[in-house]
Structures are given as C-alpha cells and as structure tokens.
C-alpha cells in the first residue's frame, strides 16, 4: 500500500510507549532458530525487519509460530541442511547479514534475495570473509551484490572482515561458535562498536565462549558450541525512541517515553546525551524519561559513529539549534537503506535548510524550515525524520513512501497524533 503523510506545525505533549527493538528482535530470532529446542520471544517487532528475520528462521528450517503477539520458535539444532533454498529478506539488511553466515553452516546451496532497496546494498565484505572459512558464493547480478548464492559448510579458521558495517562482524560472531573448529576473526575499519557489544551481550547470555581484544580488532571463538532454547521479552528500541526524543526537543512541550531500559547495551541511548549537550532538558523518572523542549538549543560537533541511525532525526534538530552543528565520522550511513547523508541533505534543502554535505557527515546551520513536498525514499528513518521537520516547518509538508515507517515503527503516526502531532495519512 502506498501512503503519504501530510503534516502541519504541531506542539507535542504526553506519553509515548516506545516500540520493541529491531536489533534485539533479529538477534533473538536468529539464536532461537539455531538452538536445539523451543524458545519463546515475547513482544518482538513483528513488522518489517522482524518479519524478514522470522522468514529467515523458517528458511533455515526452524518452526516459527506467532501467538498473541509473541513468537514460539523450534530451532534446528545441528540440522543445518534443512529449510529452504531461498532466503527472501525483503528490505532487511540486518537480517540478510546476520542470517548469511548461519545459512552457510550446512552444505546446502542457498539463494539470498530482497527488494530493490536491499539489492542496492553491499554484502561482498561479509561474503569475502566467509570465503576464507570454506564458503563459496556467486553474485547473480552484474549491477550489485544481491541476489547471491552461498554454499557451505562454514569451517573454523582465520579470516579478516571489513567492519564498515557492524553487521558483518556480528554475523560471524553468531555463526562461528557452531563450526567444528575454532575461529579467529580480524576486524579492519571498525564502526558501530555498540552493535558488536550488543551481539557479545547476547552471546554471553547463551554462555558462548568468545575472547577479544579491547579494540575489537581480534576475536577468538571456540568451535563445537551450541545455543540453548530460552524465553525472553524484547526491550524497547532506542533507535525508535530517538524520534520521540528529538520531536520533544524541537516541537515544544514535553514527552515522557516509557519502556526504555538505560542499562541495555543499545548504542542509540547516547542520543539523550547528545540532546542534553545541545541544551535539551532530559529527566529520568520512575515512569520513564521525560524530554522537555522549548528552550534554546546550541549547535555542536557530534561524532555519530556509534549511533549512525540517529543522523536523520538529529539533522532536523540541528536546523533548530543556534549556530552550526556538524555531524562527523558517520560515513557508514551511506550504505544503509539509502545514502542517508545525501538524502537528508536533498530533502532538507527543499524545506529551506542550510545544509552542507561532507564525505563523513553533514554541517547544518540554524534554519527556518518551510513546508514542502519531500521524498521519503522508501527509508523508514528518513520518513520519520522528515515528519519531525514537518512538525516545525511553516505551512504544510507532504512526505511520500510513508509506509516505510512500518519497518521499525508501525504505530508512528498513531502514537504521535495522540500527543498532538498534526499528521494526516493519505492512502492510495
């Protein structure tokens, strides 16, 4: 279904319950699919990337059942050659990467494919790392890395992987414990360290033995290990909370965000520290974290390497901040669903923002935004960020491909309307 959002200036106030974490959901589904026994995952993200991960689990051969919003997954254990020849991963780059190494554990040939957006994204850095561990692959299109055919079995050994995406590293960390032999992984060009910390946190909960250097440049993984069935509830998503927190910062009033656990290893919780640095009032209380807007914000230089998903929303906050805000060390967002550096520059320029693009980020000066017709580029984070821009822009803003928001935040429009956002949904 094609959808547009029509947005007018809004003042927000109230409470928003943050949706479940995409990162936790995909990791939990993968581990459950590889375990020997039945796991229960409560309150997962069932749309978009979560649905793609569930499809990946089924393709591995796991039995996946949805009951009252929860998932029950009977894993494959050591049966690595069951399931399907085809992994259709939709729009989910995270699911594609994390399931890729797992799909190569057996000797069965598998094909990975997805939608047009996914077919534009790079997968060869991980494929090349897997090749050194005994996996063969072939890309079927001369124009991109996807679709590709992959065939194991994945063996222990030594390999080197480009860490430009943390997902490449995490994929190896999840699969290599199930190899017969030990594995040694060298990581070059490390980015997005908190996401690797999240993977290690998941492995630690499973009792998986992994040793590593302090800089995450080297990992040693003992082979012959196994995943155990488990029961868990998926925590709230700090990447989704970014939009509510940024909206409160720029649209006046105050929002209380519930469901967040600040002891969680998700890297995007750092957004709250960035907002405080820029002058936003952030108060932690028994019912959640409250973000109060309305005050003067100050531009800063902000390193977003650890939380690249925050760039689109923070780019809108930068339009409100006095002076100049520079986002640096975040070049990896160019290989997400879109080139988010180029796309945010393109769309914010339409709304009157003073934006300069750099190789590794953006510089944005204080700007009075005006409503415009803008493109969401089928990118959930771009769509939601432009929605925030529409809430502070003069006049009316219309965003196309708004349906993309369901990838990680299916209730975005409804949640924000409840706290005062003037969003009209146009379906066609």
N, C-alpha and C positions, 0 to 999 in steps of 0.2 A: 504494500500500500504506500503510495506517495503522499507525503504530508508536508505542509508548510506551517510555520508559526508566524503569527502576526503579533508584534509586541509593542507596547507603548510604555512611556515612563511610569515607574512604579516605586512605591515605598514599601519595604518589607518589614514584617513584624510577626513573631510567633515561634512555633517549634516545628522542626523537620526531623523525622526519623531517617537516618542515613541507610541506604540500601546495602545489601551484602557485597563483600569484596570479590571482585573478579579474580584477583591474584590468588586469594585463598581458595576460592571455589575450584579453579582449574587444577591447582596442586592437589587438593583433596581428592578430586575425581580421578586424577592420574594414579595416585598412590592406591586408592581403593581398587582401581581396575587391575593393578599389578599384584595386589595382595592375594593370599590364599585363604579365602573365606568371605564372609559378607560384612560389609561396612555400611553405616548409616550416616548420611551427611544432612544435617538439619539447617534449614534456612539458607540454602545456596542461591546463587544467582542463576536462575533458570532460563533467562533470555540471552540472546546474542552469544557472547563468548562462552558463557556457561553451557548453553545448548550445544555449541560446537564441541566443547570438551566432552559432554555426555555422548555425543555421536562418535568421538574418537575412542571413548571407552568401549562402546559397542563394537566398533571396527576392530579393536584388539581382541574381542571375544568375550568381554565382560557382559553380564546381565545387569541392565540398568532399569530400575523401576521407580517411577515417581508416585509418592503417596502423600497427599495433603501438603504439598509444597516441599517435602523432603525427598531425598534420593536414597534408595537402597541399592547397593552395588555388590554383586557377587563377582569377585575378581578371578583372574585367570591363573594365579599362582605361577607354576613353571611351564604352563602350556602356552608357549609363545608363538605357535603357528596356527592358532585358531582365528576366528573372526572373519574379516572381510578383506578383499583385495584393494578396496577403495576407501580412502580417508577423505571425505568431503568436509573441509574445515570452515566453509562459509567465509566469514570475514575475519576470523580469529587468527592473528599472527601468533599470539601467545600459545594457543592450543596447538597450532601447527608445529611450532618449535619444540614445545615440551613433549608432545607425543611422538615426534620424529624418531628420537633415539630409542624410545620404548618399542616402536613398531619394528625396529631393526634388531631386536633381541633374538628373533627367530630367523629361520632360513627362508621364510615365505616372502615372495616379492609383493610389495605394496605400492600403490599409487596415491600420492597426495595431490589434492586439487582444492580450489576455492573460487570465490567470486573475483570480479575484475580487479577490485582493490587489492585483494590478497595476492593476485598474480603479479602485481607490480612491486612486491616487496622482496628483499634479498634473503635467501636461505643457503646460498653456497658456503658462507663461512662455517656453518654447522655441518653441512654435508661434507665439506673437505676435512673437517676434524674427525667425523665418523669414518671416513675412508681409511684413515690411519689406524683405525681399530677394527678393520676387517670388513667394513660395509662397502658395498658397491652402489652406485647411483647413476642415473641418467636424467638430465633435464629434457623435457619433451618439446619445449618451445624455444626457438632461437631468440625470442624477444625478452625472456625472463627466466627466473629460476623455477617457477611453478607453471604447470604441473611437473612433478618429478616422480621417478620410480626409484624405490630404495629396496635393498635386499641385504640381509644379514647372513650369518649371525654376528652380532656385536661381540667382540672379544675384548679381554683386558689388554693392556699395553700402554704405550705412550702416545700422546697426541698434543697438538697445540691448537688453540681456538682463539679467534678474534673476539674480544669481549665488547665490541661496539654495541652489541645488544646483550644484556644480562641473560636473556632467554637462551642464548646459545650455550652459555656455561651451565645454567640450571638444567637443561635437557640432559647433558652428560652426567651431571651430579645425580639425577634421579635414576638414570638407566644403568650406569656403570656398576653400582653395587650388586646387580643381578648377573653380571658376567661371571664366567668361571674363574678368570684370573684377576689379579689386581690391576688397577689403572692409575696412571699418572697423567695429570692434565696441567699443561702450562697455558696461562691466560695472558694474552697480549692486548694492550689497548683497553683496559678495564673501564667500563662505565656502569652506572646504576647499581652501585655496591649494595644498597639496601635490599634490592630484589634478590641478590645472591644470599644475603643474610636471612631473608625470609625462607628461601629454599633450605638453607642449612638448619634453620629452626624446625622446619617440617621433618627433615631427616633425623634430627636429634630426638624429636618426639617418637620416632619409629625405632630408635636405638641403632640407627645405621652408623657405621664407623667410617668417618672421614677426617683426615688430618689436612691442615692447610697452613700456608704462610700468612703472616699478619696482613700482607698487602693483597691477598687473594690471587697472587700470581702463580701459585703452585698448589695443587691438590693431590693427595694420595687417597685412593678409595680401595678398600679391601673388597675382593670379589667373593662370590659364594654367599652373599647375604640374601635376606628376604624381607618383604613387607608383611606386616600383620594387619588383620582386619581391625577396624576402630569405629568409634562413634564420636562425632564432633559437631559443633554448631559453628557456622561460618560467621566471623565477625564483620562488623560494618566496614565500609570501604572509605578509606581516607582520600582516595582519588576522587570519589563521588562527593565527599564532604568538601573538597576544595571549592566546588561551585557554589555551595550554600555559604561557605565562609566568605568567599570573595564577593558574593552578592550582598551580604550583610554589610561588608566593608564599604561598598560604593553606593548602595541604594538607600542609605539612611536606616533609621530604626534599629532593631536588633533581632537576631535569630538565635535560638537555642538549638543545638544539634545534639541529638540523642543517639545512643547505641555505640559510640566510639570508645575504644579501649586504647589509651595512650601508652600502655605497656606493649602493645602489638608492634612487631618489627616493621610494619609498612613504612616506607620512606616518605610518603606524601604527608605524614603528620607534620613534617617540617614546614609545611605551608603556614601553619599557625604561627610559627616563629618568624617567618618572613613578614606576615601581616603585622605582627607586633613591631618588628623593626621599622616598618613603614608608618607606624603611628596608630594602628588599629587596636582597640581595646578588646582583649580576649580574656575571659574569666572562666575558670574551671569550677564547676559546682557539682553537687550530688546528683542533679538531674541531667547533666550534660555539660557541654562547653558553649558559652554564650559569646557571640561576636557582636559588638556594637559599632555601628557606623556613624557617620555624620561629622566626624572630626576631620581636621586637615591631615592629609597623607603626604609623605615626603618620598621623593624618588631615591632609589638606591642602586648599587651594583649588586646583582644577585647571581650566585653560582647555582644553576639548576641541574647539575649533572646527576645528583642523587634523586631528583624528583622531576624528571622531564615531562611527565604528564600534566604538571601544573602550569606549563608555559602558556597555553591558550587562555586560561582564566586569569592568570596574573598579568598577562598582556593587557587585558581590559582594565584591571586595577591600575596599571601604570598610566593609563590615559587620564585618570583622576588625580594622580599624585603630582604634587608641585615639583617643578624642575624636570630632571631627566632620570629615567630608570633604564638600566642596562642589564639584560639577561645574557649570561655568558656560560661557556663550557657545556652547551646543550645541543651540539651538532647532531646527536643521535636521533633527535626528533624528526629529522629529515627522512628517516626510514620507518616511520610509524604508518598509520593508515593513510596519511598524506605527508607531504613535506610541510610540517606544521609551522616552520619558520616562514616559508614563502607564503603559505596560505593565510596565516594570520595577518601578515603584512598586507597582502592583497585585499582582504575583506575589511580590515580596519581603515585602510586608506579610503575606501568607498564611503566610510562614515565620518571622514574628516580628521582622522588621527594623524599625528606627525610620527611616522614610523620609518626607521632605517634598518635594513636587513644586513646582518653580518654572517660570516660562514658558520659561526657557532652560536648565533642568537639574534637578539633584536635590541635596538635602542628606541625608546618611546618617550616623547616629551608630552607634558601636560596638554590635553586637547579637549575641546568641547565637541562631543560627538553629535552627529545628526543622523536621523533615521534614514535608512536606505534599503534597497533590495540587495541582499547578500546571499552568497552560496555557502551551504554547509559542507560541500564536497564529500558527502556520504561519510563524514568523520564525526563520531559521537562527541568527542571533546571540542571540536571546532563548533559544532552546532550549539552545544550548551554554552560555550564561551560567548558566542555571538548573541545568544539570548540575554546574557548578562549585559552586554553592550546595549542591546535594545532597551533594557530597563532604565538606562541612564541617558539615552540619546533623545534629543529633541525630535518630536514627531513620531512617525511610525516606522518600524523595522520589520521586514519580511524575510524569513530565512527558509530556503528550500532544503530538501532532503532531511527534514527534521526527524523523520522516522529513525534515523541513525542513532538517536539518543538511546533507543531501547537496548543497544548493545551492552551498556553498563548501568543505565539509569532509566528503566522503563516507565517509572512514575514521575519523571522530572516535571512535566507540565502541570500535572495534577498537584504535586507537592508544592510547587511554587505558587500556583494560583491560590492555594489555601492560606498562604502567608502574605498575599497581597499583590503578587505579580499579575500584570495585565497581559495574559497570553491567550490568544485565540488560536485554536487548532483548526486548520483547513485541510480536509482530506479530499483526495481526488483520485 
